[in-house]
Amino acid sequence: MPALVFGGGTGLGLWLLLVWAAPARPRLSDQWAPLARTDSAPTLTDAAEAPWVTRWGRRVTPALRRFGLPGAGIAADLRITGRGPATHLATQVLLAAAALLTPALAAVLLALTGAPIAVEVPVLAGLAGAAVGFLVPDLHVRGRARRLRREFRDALSAYLDLVWITLAGGAGIEAALADAADVGTGPAFTAIRRSLGAAHLTRTTPWESLRRLGEELEITELSELAAAISLAGTEGARVRTSLAAKARALRTHQITDAEREAQAATERMALPVTLLFVGFLGFIAYPAVLSVLNGL
């Protein structure tokens, strides 16, 4: 088993080193595709890279990018959290390497103290720890993105109310969208203001920019809002009633989510209470059971 593990790890390391030293030449079709694509507009979200990744992670992240990492779902989660993909990949590699080497260092220290352990234990523990360390950043990003999307939907409900009030005051649809975005604060309103600003600079419609933002962040409610507003901007449809209905639907959805989370928290609390009750019964019944066993 140690020979197989070390042999496989050595072969994988040599292959990764070869891929890094002599990368495959890209095909002409792959080079031509970005130039031939007509909808290659920049993203509306801003993802910042950590300085240490810019300095030290240039040789690690391109190799992982060739394997298609990060995936499409993680990429959307990274966009809404504002974290760069290179930073995410470098963090995964760093945690995996630390988890891989920690059992080996612990085994060396135990051997120096006179308590050696089998070679299979640190090897298997290191491989399992590396897999877990590589997946932990994904789980963290998914949980944070889920929370940020919920907060974005909450802010979107308030934004719809502000747009509806501005429209009721006699403003046009584009002016109502811009004025309502200027009133609010927070990451959601900042993203909406940036989207509307990009639409103004690129001479595109605000609802098209909002639709792109909803697709990038995977927020379907924002894409539906853009579709409803486009009817008012292009077809002249009355959008005030539709916006009010969408705002009420979002608030109902928020209340439903809050009730579901509260019920889930209540169900999670049932297990500790049950274990505490079982332990209490054990303390009460132990003397009686011990007396019966001693009487036999």
Summary of the structure (lengths in Angstrom):
residues: 296
radius of gyration: 28.0
end to end distance: 51.3
largest distance: 92.2
contacts: 807
relative contact order: 0.07
helix: 81%
strand: 1%
